[in-house]
């Protein structure tokens, strides 16, 4: 399966201003490239084994998206 696997929203404060952010996740197929060539918004980008990925998430909403991706990959 490849496609939309969900959205999470959260709130944080940046330089004294409240910011609401929504992030939509997509399950995609890797076709090449180098994960070290990511943009400034990410501190780190790396691959994880499918069964280990949910445990690496900092927040429940992120774990839920990773669990949904794992389920889609196992069934698809």
N, CA, C, O and CB atoms as a CASP TS submission, in Angstrom:
PFRMAT TS
TARGET T0000
AUTHOR 0000-0000-0000
METHOD Language model
MODEL 1
PARENT N/A
ATOM      1  N   UNK     1       0.839  -1.187   0.000  1.00  0.00           N
ATOM      2  CA  UNK     1       0.000   0.000   0.000  1.00  0.00           C
ATOM      3  C   UNK     1       0.879   1.243   0.000  1.00  0.00           C
ATOM      4  O   UNK     1       1.909   1.287   0.673  1.00  0.00           O
ATOM      5  CB  UNK     1      -0.952   0.002   1.216  1.00  0.00           C
ATOM      6  N   UNK     2       0.481   2.206  -0.726  1.00  0.00           N
ATOM      7  CA  UNK     2       1.123   3.514  -0.698  1.00  0.00           C
ATOM      8  C   UNK     2       0.009   4.544  -0.671  1.00  0.00           C
ATOM      9  O   UNK     2      -0.969   4.429  -1.410  1.00  0.00           O
ATOM     10  CB  UNK     2       2.087   3.728  -1.931  1.00  0.00           C
ATOM     11  N   UNK     3       0.156   5.549   0.178  1.00  0.00           N
ATOM     12  CA  UNK     3      -0.864   6.582   0.240  1.00  0.00           C
ATOM     13  C   UNK     3      -0.923   7.253   1.591  1.00  0.00           C
ATOM     14  O   UNK     3      -0.027   7.099   2.421  1.00  0.00           O
ATOM     15  CB  UNK     3      -2.201   6.007  -0.091  1.00  0.00           C
ATOM     16  N   UNK     4      -1.981   7.991   1.795  1.00  0.00           N
ATOM     17  CA  UNK     4      -2.206   8.776   3.011  1.00  0.00           C
ATOM     18  C   UNK     4      -2.420   7.843   4.196  1.00  0.00           C
ATOM     19  O   UNK     4      -3.260   6.945   4.132  1.00  0.00           O
ATOM     20  CB  UNK     4      -3.422   9.724   2.839  1.00  0.00           C
ATOM     21  N   UNK     5      -1.671   8.045   5.278  1.00  0.00           N
ATOM     22  CA  UNK     5      -1.843   7.191   6.462  1.00  0.00           C
ATOM     23  C   UNK     5      -2.209   7.988   7.714  1.00  0.00           C
ATOM     24  O   UNK     5      -2.153   7.456   8.823  1.00  0.00           O
ATOM     25  CB  UNK     5      -0.571   6.403   6.719  1.00  0.00           C
ATOM     26  N   UNK     6      -2.576   9.233   7.548  1.00  0.00           N
ATOM     27  CA  UNK     6      -3.084   9.961   8.696  1.00  0.00           C
ATOM     28  C   UNK     6      -2.478  11.334   8.909  1.00  0.00           C
ATOM     29  O   UNK     6      -1.545  11.751   8.223  1.00  0.00           O
ATOM     30  CB  UNK     6      -2.872   9.163   9.895  1.00  0.00           C
ATOM     31  N   UNK     7      -3.046  12.015   9.885  1.00  0.00           N
ATOM     32  CA  UNK     7      -2.632  13.370  10.218  1.00  0.00           C
ATOM     33  C   UNK     7      -2.596  13.515  11.726  1.00  0.00           C
ATOM     34  O   UNK     7      -3.436  12.959  12.433  1.00  0.00           O
ATOM     35  CB  UNK     7      -3.578  14.419   9.586  1.00  0.00           C
ATOM     36  N   UNK     8      -1.621  14.262  12.216  1.00  0.00           N
ATOM     37  CA  UNK     8      -1.597  14.623  13.627  1.00  0.00           C
ATOM     38  C   UNK     8      -1.504  16.140  13.721  1.00  0.00           C
ATOM     39  O   UNK     8      -0.956  16.791  12.831  1.00  0.00           O
ATOM     40  CB  UNK     8      -0.405  13.933  14.375  1.00  0.00           C
ATOM     41  N   UNK     9      -2.038  16.698  14.793  1.00  0.00           N
ATOM     42  CA  UNK     9      -1.963  18.134  15.044  1.00  0.00           C
ATOM     43  C   UNK     9      -1.435  18.337  16.448  1.00  0.00           C
ATOM     44  O   UNK     9      -1.720  17.559  17.359  1.00  0.00           O
ATOM     45  CB  UNK     9      -3.350  18.823  14.859  1.00  0.00           C
ATOM     46  N   UNK    10      -0.669  19.385  16.605  1.00  0.00           N
ATOM     47  CA  UNK    10      -0.164  19.713  17.932  1.00  0.00           C
ATOM     48  C   UNK    10       0.092  21.208  18.024  1.00  0.00           C
ATOM     49  O   UNK    10       0.069  21.926  17.025  1.00  0.00           O
ATOM     50  CB  UNK    10       1.124  18.920  18.246  1.00  0.00           C
ATOM     51  N   UNK    11       0.335  21.655  19.245  1.00  0.00           N
ATOM     52  CA  UNK    11       0.522  23.064  19.543  1.00  0.00           C
ATOM     53  C   UNK    11       1.873  23.233  20.223  1.00  0.00           C
ATOM     54  O   UNK    11       2.247  22.426  21.073  1.00  0.00           O
ATOM     55  CB  UNK    11      -0.631  23.614  20.435  1.00  0.00           C
ATOM     56  N   UNK    12       2.602  24.275  19.852  1.00  0.00           N
ATOM     57  CA  UNK    12       3.862  24.591  20.537  1.00  0.00           C
ATOM     58  C   UNK    12       4.056  26.104  20.514  1.00  0.00           C
ATOM     59  O   UNK    12       3.350  26.824  19.807  1.00  0.00           O
ATOM     60  CB  UNK    12       5.081  23.858  19.863  1.00  0.00           C
ATOM     61  N   UNK    13       5.020  26.570  21.294  1.00  0.00           N
ATOM     62  CA  UNK    13       5.334  27.994  21.352  1.00  0.00           C
ATOM     63  C   UNK    13       6.699  28.207  20.722  1.00  0.00           C
ATOM     64  O   UNK    13       7.672  27.546  21.085  1.00  0.00           O
ATOM     65  CB  UNK    13       5.304  28.527  22.818  1.00  0.00           C
ATOM     66  N   UNK    14       6.763  29.145  19.766  1.00  0.00           N
ATOM     67  CA  UNK    14       8.006  29.485  19.091  1.00  0.00           C
ATOM     68  C   UNK    14       8.245  30.979  19.223  1.00  0.00           C
ATOM     69  O   UNK    14       7.469  31.791  18.718  1.00  0.00           O
ATOM     70  CB  UNK    14       7.969  29.059  17.600  1.00  0.00           C
ATOM     71  N   UNK    15       9.316  31.332  19.901  1.00  0.00           N
ATOM     72  CA  UNK    15       9.666  32.730  20.132  1.00  0.00           C
ATOM     73  C   UNK    15       8.490  33.514  20.710  1.00  0.00           C
ATOM     74  O   UNK    15       8.199  34.629  20.279  1.00  0.00           O
ATOM     75  CB  UNK    15      10.136  33.378  18.832  1.00  0.00           C
ATOM     76  N   UNK    16       7.819  32.910  21.693  1.00  0.00           N
ATOM     77  CA  UNK    16       6.726  33.565  22.390  1.00  0.00           C
ATOM     78  C   UNK    16       5.386  33.551  21.681  1.00  0.00           C
ATOM     79  O   UNK    16       4.417  34.118  22.184  1.00  0.00           O
ATOM     80  CB  UNK    16       7.094  34.940  22.649  1.00  0.00           C
ATOM     81  N   UNK    17       5.315  32.920  20.535  1.00  0.00           N
ATOM     82  CA  UNK    17       4.076  32.879  19.756  1.00  0.00           C
ATOM     83  C   UNK    17       3.558  31.444  19.708  1.00  0.00           C
ATOM     84  O   UNK    17       4.301  30.515  19.392  1.00  0.00           O
ATOM     85  CB  UNK    17       4.303  33.431  18.315  1.00  0.00           C
ATOM     86  N   UNK    18       2.277  31.278  20.026  1.00  0.00           N
ATOM     87  CA  UNK    18       1.664  29.958  19.946  1.00  0.00           C
ATOM     88  C   UNK    18       1.455  29.534  18.496  1.00  0.00           C
ATOM     89  O   UNK    18       0.962  30.308  17.675  1.00  0.00           O
ATOM     90  CB  UNK    18       0.332  29.945  20.695  1.00  0.00           C
ATOM     91  N   UNK    19       1.835  28.301  18.196  1.00  0.00           N
ATOM     92  CA  UNK    19       1.728  27.787  16.828  1.00  0.00           C
ATOM     93  C   UNK    19       0.981  26.458  16.864  1.00  0.00           C
ATOM     94  O   UNK    19       1.327  25.568  17.641  1.00  0.00           O
ATOM     95  CB  UNK    19       3.141  27.615  16.173  1.00  0.00           C
ATOM     96  N   UNK    20      -0.025  26.328  16.037  1.00  0.00           N
ATOM     97  CA  UNK    20      -0.703  25.046  15.857  1.00  0.00           C
ATOM     98  C   UNK    20      -0.186  24.458  14.549  1.00  0.00           C
ATOM     99  O   UNK    20      -0.209  25.117  13.510  1.00  0.00           O
ATOM    100  CB  UNK    20      -2.284  25.207  15.842  1.00  0.00           C
ATOM    101  N   UNK    21       0.274  23.233  14.609  1.00  0.00           N
ATOM    102  CA  UNK    21       0.843  22.602  13.431  1.00  0.00           C
ATOM    103  C   UNK    21       0.120  21.298  13.146  1.00  0.00           C
ATOM    104  O   UNK    21      -0.168  20.526  14.060  1.00  0.00           O
ATOM    105  CB  UNK    21       2.346  22.357  13.614  1.00  0.00           C
ATOM    106  N   UNK    22      -0.167  21.057  11.892  1.00  0.00           N
ATOM    107  CA  UNK    22      -0.733  19.790  11.434  1.00  0.00           C
ATOM    108  C   UNK    22       0.259  19.139  10.503  1.00  0.00           C
ATOM    109  O   UNK    22       0.858  19.800   9.654  1.00  0.00           O
ATOM    110  CB  UNK    22      -2.105  19.996  10.729  1.00  0.00           C
ATOM    111  N   UNK    23       0.433  17.832  10.664  1.00  0.00           N
ATOM    112  CA  UNK    23       1.370  17.081   9.829  1.00  0.00           C
ATOM    113  C   UNK    23       0.623  15.900   9.234  1.00  0.00           C
ATOM    114  O   UNK    23       0.039  15.101   9.966  1.00  0.00           O
ATOM    115  CB  UNK    23       2.622  16.605  10.649  1.00  0.00           C
ATOM    116  N   UNK    24       0.636  15.785   7.923  1.00  0.00           N
ATOM    117  CA  UNK    24       0.006  14.661   7.229  1.00  0.00           C
ATOM    118  C   UNK    24       1.107  13.691   6.830  1.00  0.00           C
ATOM    119  O   UNK    24       2.161  14.094   6.339  1.00  0.00           O
ATOM    120  CB  UNK    24      -0.817  15.140   5.973  1.00  0.00           C
ATOM    121  N   UNK    25       0.845  12.403   7.049  1.00  0.00           N
ATOM    122  CA  UNK    25       1.824  11.359   6.779  1.00  0.00           C
ATOM    123  C   UNK    25       1.408  10.548   5.562  1.00  0.00           C
ATOM    124  O   UNK    25       0.227  10.266   5.358  1.00  0.00           O
ATOM    125  CB  UNK    25       1.992  10.445   7.999  1.00  0.00           C
ATOM    126  N   UNK    26       2.391  10.181   4.762  1.00  0.00           N
ATOM    127  CA  UNK    26       2.163   9.363   3.579  1.00  0.00           C
ATOM    128  C   UNK    26       3.118   8.175   3.604  1.00  0.00           C
ATOM    129  O   UNK    26       4.297   8.314   3.929  1.00  0.00           O
ATOM    130  CB  UNK    26       2.348  10.195   2.281  1.00  0.00           C
ATOM    131  N   UNK    27       2.601   7.032   3.264  1.00  0.00           N
ATOM    132  CA  UNK    27       3.427   5.844   3.099  1.00  0.00           C
ATOM    133  C   UNK    27       3.912   5.863   1.654  1.00  0.00           C
ATOM    134  O   UNK    27       3.113   5.855   0.717  1.00  0.00           O
ATOM    135  CB  UNK    27       2.633   4.510   3.441  1.00  0.00           C
ATOM    136  N   UNK    28       5.232   5.889   1.488  1.00  0.00           N
ATOM    137  CA  UNK    28       5.790   6.019   0.146  1.00  0.00           C
ATOM    138  C   UNK    28       6.872   4.960  -0.074  1.00  0.00           C
ATOM    139  O   UNK    28       7.411   4.396   0.878  1.00  0.00           O
ATOM    140  CB  UNK    28       6.367   7.441  -0.071  1.00  0.00           C
ATOM    141  N   UNK    29       7.164   4.713  -1.297  1.00  0.00           N
ATOM    142  CA  UNK    29       8.192   3.745  -1.680  1.00  0.00           C
ATOM    143  C   UNK    29       9.507   4.492  -1.932  1.00  0.00           C
ATOM    144  O   UNK    29       9.550   5.464  -2.686  1.00  0.00           O
ATOM    145  CB  UNK    29       7.755   2.934  -2.950  1.00  0.00           C
ATOM    146  N   UNK    30      10.567   4.021  -1.290  1.00  0.00           N
ATOM    147  CA  UNK    30      11.890   4.614  -1.518  1.00  0.00           C
ATOM    148  C   UNK    30      12.383   4.233  -2.907  1.00  0.00           C
ATOM    149  O   UNK    30      12.300   3.072  -3.308  1.00  0.00           O
ATOM    150  CB  UNK    30      12.906   4.152  -0.431  1.00  0.00           C
ATOM    151  N   UNK    31      12.890   5.205  -3.629  1.00  0.00           N
ATOM    152  CA  UNK    31      13.408   4.938  -4.977  1.00  0.00           C
ATOM    153  C   UNK    31      14.866   5.358  -5.108  1.00  0.00           C
ATOM    154  O   UNK    31      15.444   5.276  -6.192  1.00  0.00           O
ATOM    155  CB  UNK    31      12.564   5.666  -6.026  1.00  0.00           C
ATOM    156  N   UNK    32      15.456   5.805  -4.014  1.00  0.00           N
ATOM    157  CA  UNK    32      16.850   6.229  -4.050  1.00  0.00           C
ATOM    158  C   UNK    32      17.042   7.473  -3.228  1.00  0.00           C
ATOM    159  O   UNK    32      16.140   7.902  -2.509  1.00  0.00           O
ATOM    160  CB  UNK    32      17.309   6.469  -5.477  1.00  0.00           C
ATOM    161  N   UNK    33      18.198   8.042  -3.333  1.00  0.00           N
ATOM    162  CA  UNK    33      18.482   9.264  -2.598  1.00  0.00           C
ATOM    163  C   UNK    33      19.289   8.997  -1.345  1.00  0.00           C
ATOM    164  O   UNK    33      19.683   7.866  -1.064  1.00  0.00           O
ATOM    165  CB  UNK    33      17.200   9.963  -2.238  1.00  0.00           C
ATOM    166  N   UNK    34      19.522  10.048  -0.611  1.00  0.00           N
ATOM    167  CA  UNK    34      20.363  10.007   0.573  1.00  0.00           C
ATOM    168  C   UNK    34      19.630  10.719   1.705  1.00  0.00           C
ATOM    169  O   UNK    34      19.348  11.912   1.596  1.00  0.00           O
ATOM    170  CB  UNK    34      21.757  10.659   0.304  1.00  0.00           C
ATOM    171  N   UNK    35      19.316  10.012   2.786  1.00  0.00           N
ATOM    172  CA  UNK    35      18.547  10.619   3.868  1.00  0.00           C
ATOM    173  C   UNK    35      19.302  11.748   4.562  1.00  0.00           C
ATOM    174  O   UNK    35      18.694  12.534   5.289  1.00  0.00           O
ATOM    175  CB  UNK    35      18.168   9.567   4.880  1.00  0.00           C
ATOM    176  N   UNK    36      20.609  11.844   4.355  1.00  0.00           N
ATOM    177  CA  UNK    36      21.358  12.952   4.956  1.00  0.00           C
ATOM    178  C   UNK    36      21.081  14.274   4.244  1.00  0.00           C
ATOM    179  O   UNK    36      21.453  15.335   4.746  1.00  0.00           O
ATOM    180  CB  UNK    36      22.855  12.653   4.927  1.00  0.00           C
ATOM    181  N   UNK    37      20.440  14.222   3.090  1.00  0.00           N
ATOM    182  CA  UNK    37      20.137  15.422   2.305  1.00  0.00           C
ATOM    183  C   UNK    37      18.739  15.946   2.608  1.00  0.00           C
ATOM    184  O   UNK    37      17.985  16.276   1.693  1.00  0.00           O
ATOM    185  CB  UNK    37      20.269  15.127   0.810  1.00  0.00           C
ATOM    186  N   UNK    38      18.389  16.025   3.896  1.00  0.00           N
ATOM    187  CA  UNK    38      17.057  16.505   4.289  1.00  0.00           C
ATOM    188  C   UNK    38      17.068  18.010   4.527  1.00  0.00           C
ATOM    189  O   UNK    38      18.128  18.633   4.599  1.00  0.00           O
ATOM    190  CB  UNK    38      16.573  15.776   5.555  1.00  0.00           C
ATOM    191  N   UNK    39      15.868  18.586   4.647  1.00  0.00           N
ATOM    192  CA  UNK    39      15.770  20.031   4.836  1.00  0.00           C
ATOM    193  C   UNK    39      16.030  20.426   6.290  1.00  0.00           C
ATOM    194  O   UNK    39      16.210  19.568   7.153  1.00  0.00           O
ATOM    195  CB  UNK    39      14.392  20.527   4.400  1.00  0.00           C
ATOM    196  N   UNK    40      16.047  21.714   6.544  1.00  0.00           N
ATOM    197  CA  UNK    40      16.381  22.258   7.856  1.00  0.00           C
ATOM    198  C   UNK    40      15.335  21.963   8.928  1.00  0.00           C
ATOM    199  O   UNK    40      15.629  22.080  10.118  1.00  0.00           O
ATOM    200  CB  UNK    40      16.571  23.734   7.749  1.00  0.00           C
ATOM    201  N   UNK    41      14.132  21.587   8.536  1.00  0.00           N
ATOM    202  CA  UNK    41      13.069  21.371   9.513  1.00  0.00           C
ATOM    203  C   UNK    41      13.275  20.090  10.328  1.00  0.00           C
ATOM    204  O   UNK    41      12.726  19.959  11.421  1.00  0.00           O
ATOM    205  CB  UNK    41      11.727  21.318   8.808  1.00  0.00           C
ATOM    206  N   UNK    42      14.037  19.176   9.819  1.00  0.00           N
ATOM    207  CA  UNK    42      14.304  17.911  10.510  1.00  0.00           C
ATOM    208  C   UNK    42      15.702  17.930  11.112  1.00  0.00           C
ATOM    209  O   UNK    42      16.665  18.335  10.462  1.00  0.00           O
ATOM    210  CB  UNK    42      14.152  16.715   9.543  1.00  0.00           C
ATOM    211  N   UNK    43      15.800  17.486  12.365  1.00  0.00           N
ATOM    212  CA  UNK    43      17.120  17.382  12.991  1.00  0.00           C
ATOM    213  C   UNK    43      17.867  16.140  12.507  1.00  0.00           C
ATOM    214  O   UNK    43      19.086  16.154  12.337  1.00  0.00           O
ATOM    215  CB  UNK    43      16.984  17.349  14.518  1.00  0.00           C
ATOM    216  N   UNK    44      17.104  15.066  12.291  1.00  0.00           N
ATOM    217  CA  UNK    44      17.715  13.802  11.903  1.00  0.00           C
ATOM    218  C   UNK    44      16.726  13.002  11.069  1.00  0.00           C
ATOM    219  O   UNK    44      15.523  13.025  11.330  1.00  0.00           O
ATOM    220  CB  UNK    44      18.164  12.997  13.148  1.00  0.00           C
ATOM    221  N   UNK    45      17.229  12.304  10.080  1.00  0.00           N
ATOM    222  CA  UNK    45      16.412  11.419   9.250  1.00  0.00           C
ATOM    223  C   UNK    45      17.159  10.095   9.155  1.00  0.00           C
ATOM    224  O   UNK    45      18.342  10.064   8.815  1.00  0.00           O
ATOM    225  CB  UNK    45      16.134  12.038   7.815  1.00  0.00           C
ATOM    226  N   UNK    46      16.453   8.988   9.459  1.00  0.00           N
ATOM    227  CA  UNK    46      17.093   7.681   9.344  1.00  0.00           C
ATOM    228  C   UNK    46      16.057   6.583   9.189  1.00  0.00           C
ATOM    229  O   UNK    46      14.876   6.774   9.480  1.00  0.00           O
ATOM    230  CB  UNK    46      17.971   7.406  10.561  1.00  0.00           C
ATOM    231  N   UNK    47      16.520   5.430   8.727  1.00  0.00           N
ATOM    232  CA  UNK    47      15.673   4.256   8.538  1.00  0.00           C
ATOM    233  C   UNK    47      15.624   3.444   9.828  1.00  0.00           C
ATOM    234  O   UNK    47      16.590   3.412  10.590  1.00  0.00           O
ATOM    235  CB  UNK    47      16.190   3.386   7.365  1.00  0.00           C
ATOM    236  N   UNK    48      14.475   2.781  10.067  1.00  0.00           N
ATOM    237  CA  UNK    48      14.308   1.878  11.197  1.00  0.00           C
ATOM    238  C   UNK    48      13.702   0.573  10.702  1.00  0.00           C
ATOM    239  O   UNK    48      12.910   0.581   9.760  1.00  0.00           O
ATOM    240  CB  UNK    48      13.421   2.518  12.299  1.00  0.00           C
ATOM    241  N   UNK    49      14.060  -0.543  11.320  1.00  0.00           N
ATOM    242  CA  UNK    49      13.341  -1.784  11.014  1.00  0.00           C
ATOM    243  C   UNK    49      11.859  -1.602  11.362  1.00  0.00           C
ATOM    244  O   UNK    49      11.522  -0.934  12.340  1.00  0.00           O
ATOM    245  CB  UNK    49      13.952  -2.997  11.799  1.00  0.00           C
ATOM    246  N   UNK    50      10.997  -2.189  10.570  1.00  0.00           N
ATOM    247  CA  UNK    50       9.559  -2.009  10.715  1.00  0.00           C
ATOM    248  C   UNK    50       9.067  -2.257  12.142  1.00  0.00           C
ATOM    249  O   UNK    50       8.270  -1.473  12.658  1.00  0.00           O
ATOM    250  CB  UNK    50       8.837  -2.928   9.766  1.00  0.00           C
ATOM    251  N   UNK    51       9.515  -3.309  12.777  1.00  0.00           N
ATOM    252  CA  UNK    51       9.031  -3.628  14.117  1.00  0.00           C
ATOM    253  C   UNK    51       9.582  -2.705  15.199  1.00  0.00           C
ATOM    254  O   UNK    51       9.013  -2.638  16.288  1.00  0.00           O
ATOM    255  CB  UNK    51       9.381  -5.044  14.450  1.00  0.00           C
ATOM    256  N   UNK    52      10.667  -1.999  14.929  1.00  0.00           N
ATOM    257  CA  UNK    52      11.264  -1.106  15.922  1.00  0.00           C
ATOM    258  C   UNK    52      10.779   0.339  15.805  1.00  0.00           C
ATOM    259  O   UNK    52      10.877   1.100  16.768  1.00  0.00           O
ATOM    260  CB  UNK    52      12.762  -1.139  15.795  1.00  0.00           C
ATOM    261  N   UNK    53      10.267   0.719  14.665  1.00  0.00           N
ATOM    262  CA  UNK    53       9.924   2.120  14.411  1.00  0.00           C
ATOM    263  C   UNK    53       8.937   2.712  15.423  1.00  0.00           C
ATOM    264  O   UNK    53       9.197   3.810  15.915  1.00  0.00           O
ATOM    265  CB  UNK    53       9.347   2.246  13.031  1.00  0.00           C
ATOM    266  N   UNK    54       7.811   2.050  15.768  1.00  0.00           N
ATOM    267  CA  UNK    54       6.885   2.679  16.716  1.00  0.00           C
ATOM    268  C   UNK    54       7.517   3.003  18.075  1.00  0.00           C
ATOM    269  O   UNK    54       7.150   3.999  18.698  1.00  0.00           O
ATOM    270  CB  UNK    54       5.698   1.777  16.927  1.00  0.00           C
ATOM    271  N   UNK    55       8.438   2.197  18.532  1.00  0.00           N
ATOM    272  CA  UNK    55       9.073   2.433  19.835  1.00  0.00           C
ATOM    273  C   UNK    55       9.990   3.655  19.817  1.00  0.00           C
ATOM    274  O   UNK    55      10.357   4.159  20.878  1.00  0.00           O
ATOM    275  CB  UNK    55       9.869   1.203  20.259  1.00  0.00           C
ATOM    276  N   UNK    56      10.362   4.135  18.646  1.00  0.00           N
ATOM    277  CA  UNK    56      11.251   5.295  18.552  1.00  0.00           C
ATOM    278  C   UNK    56      10.493   6.616  18.619  1.00  0.00           C
ATOM    279  O   UNK    56      11.103   7.669  18.804  1.00  0.00           O
ATOM    280  CB  UNK    56      12.048   5.233  17.267  1.00  0.00           C
ATOM    281  N   UNK    57       9.180   6.571  18.471  1.00  0.00           N
ATOM    282  CA  UNK    57       8.379   7.798  18.452  1.00  0.00           C
ATOM    283  C   UNK    57       8.289   8.414  19.839  1.00  0.00           C
ATOM    284  O   UNK    57       8.182   7.701  20.837  1.00  0.00           O
ATOM    285  CB  UNK    57       6.973   7.513  17.916  1.00  0.00           C
ATOM    286  N   UNK    58       8.332   9.726  19.899  1.00  0.00           N
ATOM    287  CA  UNK    58       8.264  10.441  21.170  1.00  0.00           C
ATOM    288  C   UNK    58       6.834  10.597  21.685  1.00  0.00           C
ATOM    289  O   UNK    58       6.620  10.714  22.891  1.00  0.00           O
ATOM    290  CB  UNK    58       8.898  11.802  21.024  1.00  0.00           C
ATOM    291  N   UNK    59       5.867  10.598  20.789  1.00  0.00           N
ATOM    292  CA  UNK    59       4.487  10.880  21.170  1.00  0.00           C
ATOM    293  C   UNK    59       3.546   9.774  20.699  1.00  0.00           C
ATOM    294  O   UNK    59       3.788   9.114  19.689  1.00  0.00           O
ATOM    295  CB  UNK    59       4.042  12.225  20.598  1.00  0.00           C
ATOM    296  N   UNK    60       2.465   9.590  21.463  1.00  0.00           N
ATOM    297  CA  UNK    60       1.485   8.547  21.143  1.00  0.00           C
ATOM    298  C   UNK    60       0.930   8.705  19.731  1.00  0.00           C
ATOM    299  O   UNK    60       0.779   7.718  19.010  1.00  0.00           O
ATOM    300  CB  UNK    60       0.341   8.572  22.151  1.00  0.00           C
ATOM    301  N   UNK    61       0.627   9.932  19.336  1.00  0.00           N
ATOM    302  CA  UNK    61       0.054  10.150  17.999  1.00  0.00           C
ATOM    303  C   UNK    61       1.027   9.719  16.900  1.00  0.00           C
ATOM    304  O   UNK    61       0.605   9.202  15.866  1.00  0.00           O
ATOM    305  CB  UNK    61      -0.322  11.632  17.814  1.00  0.00           C
ATOM    306  N   UNK    62       2.319   9.930  17.119  1.00  0.00           N
ATOM    307  CA  UNK    62       3.315   9.481  16.152  1.00  0.00           C
ATOM    308  C   UNK    62       3.398   7.958  16.126  1.00  0.00           C
ATOM    309  O   UNK    62       3.502   7.358  15.057  1.00  0.00           O
ATOM    310  CB  UNK    62       4.688  10.081  16.479  1.00  0.00           C
ATOM    311  N   UNK    63       3.353   7.331  17.306  1.00  0.00           N
ATOM    312  CA  UNK    63       3.375   5.863  17.371  1.00  0.00           C
ATOM    313  C   UNK    63       2.183   5.282  16.628  1.00  0.00           C
ATOM    314  O   UNK    63       2.315   4.284  15.919  1.00  0.00           O
ATOM    315  CB  UNK    63       3.373   5.378  18.838  1.00  0.00           C
ATOM    316  N   UNK    64       1.021   5.904  16.787  1.00  0.00           N
ATOM    317  CA  UNK    64      -0.181   5.404  16.114  1.00  0.00           C
ATOM    318  C   UNK    64      -0.026   5.456  14.588  1.00  0.00           C
ATOM    319  O   UNK    64      -0.455   4.534  13.894  1.00  0.00           O
ATOM    320  CB  UNK    64      -1.412   6.221  16.548  1.00  0.00           C
ATOM    321  N   UNK    65       0.575   6.511  14.068  1.00  0.00           N
ATOM    322  CA  UNK    65       0.793   6.609  12.624  1.00  0.00           C
ATOM    323  C   UNK    65       1.775   5.528  12.169  1.00  0.00           C
ATOM    324  O   UNK    65       1.567   4.896  11.133  1.00  0.00           O
ATOM    325  CB  UNK    65       1.323   8.018  12.243  1.00  0.00           C
ATOM    326  N   UNK    66       2.842   5.316  12.939  1.00  0.00           N
ATOM    327  CA  UNK    66       3.816   4.282  12.584  1.00  0.00           C
ATOM    328  C   UNK    66       3.201   2.884  12.660  1.00  0.00           C
ATOM    329  O   UNK    66       3.497   2.029  11.824  1.00  0.00           O
ATOM    330  CB  UNK    66       5.036   4.368  13.505  1.00  0.00           C
ATOM    331  N   UNK    67       2.355   2.651  13.652  1.00  0.00           N
ATOM    332  CA  UNK    67       1.673   1.357  13.750  1.00  0.00           C
ATOM    333  C   UNK    67       0.737   1.151  12.568  1.00  0.00           C
ATOM    334  O   UNK    67       0.623   0.038  12.055  1.00  0.00           O
ATOM    335  CB  UNK    67       0.889   1.257  15.068  1.00  0.00           C
ATOM    336  N   UNK    68       0.070   2.206  12.134  1.00  0.00           N
ATOM    337  CA  UNK    68      -0.812   2.124  10.963  1.00  0.00           C
ATOM    338  C   UNK    68       0.003   1.819   9.712  1.00  0.00           C
ATOM    339  O   UNK    68      -0.424   1.019   8.879  1.00  0.00           O
ATOM    340  CB  UNK    68      -1.606   3.441  10.780  1.00  0.00           C
ATOM    341  N   UNK    69       1.162   2.440   9.567  1.00  0.00           N
ATOM    342  CA  UNK    69       2.029   2.163   8.417  1.00  0.00           C
ATOM    343  C   UNK    69       2.498   0.712   8.441  1.00  0.00           C
ATOM    344  O   UNK    69       2.498   0.042   7.408  1.00  0.00           O
ATOM    345  CB  UNK    69       3.245   3.117   8.410  1.00  0.00           C
ATOM    346  N   UNK    70       2.897   0.224   9.614  1.00  0.00           N
ATOM    347  CA  UNK    70       3.362  -1.174   9.730  1.00  0.00           C
ATOM    348  C   UNK    70       2.245  -2.142   9.366  1.00  0.00           C
ATOM    349  O   UNK    70       2.484  -3.128   8.669  1.00  0.00           O
ATOM    350  CB  UNK    70       3.867  -1.467  11.166  1.00  0.00           C
ATOM    351  N   UNK    71       1.031  -1.873   9.828  1.00  0.00           N
ATOM    352  CA  UNK    71      -0.100  -2.745   9.517  1.00  0.00           C
ATOM    353  C   UNK    71      -0.372  -2.755   8.009  1.00  0.00           C
ATOM    354  O   UNK    71      -0.646  -3.806   7.429  1.00  0.00           O
ATOM    355  CB  UNK    71      -1.360  -2.291  10.288  1.00  0.00           C
ATOM    356  N   UNK    72      -0.295  -1.576   7.378  1.00  0.00           N
ATOM    357  CA  UNK    72      -0.530  -1.490   5.930  1.00  0.00           C
ATOM    358  C   UNK    72       0.535  -2.264   5.159  1.00  0.00           C
ATOM    359  O   UNK    72       0.230  -2.936   4.173  1.00  0.00           O
ATOM    360  CB  UNK    72      -0.547  -0.018   5.471  1.00  0.00           C
ATOM    361  N   UNK    73       1.785  -2.169   5.609  1.00  0.00           N
ATOM    362  CA  UNK    73       2.861  -2.886   4.923  1.00  0.00           C
ATOM    363  C   UNK    73       2.736  -4.393   5.101  1.00  0.00           C
ATOM    364  O   UNK    73       3.037  -5.151   4.178  1.00  0.00           O
ATOM    365  CB  UNK    73       4.216  -2.417   5.436  1.00  0.00           C
ATOM    366  N   UNK    74       2.300  -4.831   6.260  1.00  0.00           N
ATOM    367  CA  UNK    74       2.149  -6.274   6.497  1.00  0.00           C
ATOM    368  C   UNK    74       0.989  -6.857   5.681  1.00  0.00           C
ATOM    369  O   UNK    74       1.057  -7.998   5.224  1.00  0.00           O
ATOM    370  CB  UNK    74       1.924  -6.546   7.997  1.00  0.00           C
ATOM    371  N   UNK    75      -0.073  -6.066   5.503  1.00  0.00           N
ATOM    372  CA  UNK    75      -1.250  -6.583   4.804  1.00  0.00           C
ATOM    373  C   UNK    75      -1.174  -6.386   3.292  1.00  0.00           C
ATOM    374  O   UNK    75      -1.901  -7.032   2.537  1.00  0.00           O
ATOM    375  CB  UNK    75      -2.495  -5.914   5.336  1.00  0.00           C
ATOM    376  N   UNK    76      -0.302  -5.505   2.865  1.00  0.00           N
ATOM    377  CA  UNK    76      -0.280  -5.153   1.450  1.00  0.00           C
ATOM    378  C   UNK    76       0.743  -5.849   0.683  1.00  0.00           C
ATOM    379  O   UNK    76       0.861  -5.636  -0.524  1.00  0.00           O
ATOM    380  CB  UNK    76      -0.090  -3.743   1.281  1.00  0.00           C
TER
END
